[in-house]
Amino acid sequence: MIAYMLEAAEFGMDVIRILSDDTDIFVMLVNWVWKMQLYSSVQMELWNGVVVDINATCTELDPKYLQLIGIIIITKLANILEKNRAQWHT
């Protein structure tokens, strides 16, 4: 999903809307929009129809918080890899 968002931004899409209620997706969207400084308007639409403006969220957050989001993502990925590694060796 993130790869598609980045590709759409690269091709100059003005508005990119992701349909999801997943908070992990929200965190990843905020991280990548901030990290890549996307000019496209990135939105997350929840299943109840509420639309969250990811660009505005990045603008409102202090850079320290945005860096912490990156650390959270890395930690989650490390946990997933460790869990899968244990399954691969059984």
Secondary structure, DSSP 8 states (H G I E B T S, - for coil): -HHHHHHHHHTT-SEEEEE---HHHHHHHHHHHHHHT--SEEEEE-TTS-EEEHHHHHHHS-HHHHHHHHHHHHHHHHHHHHHHHHHHT-
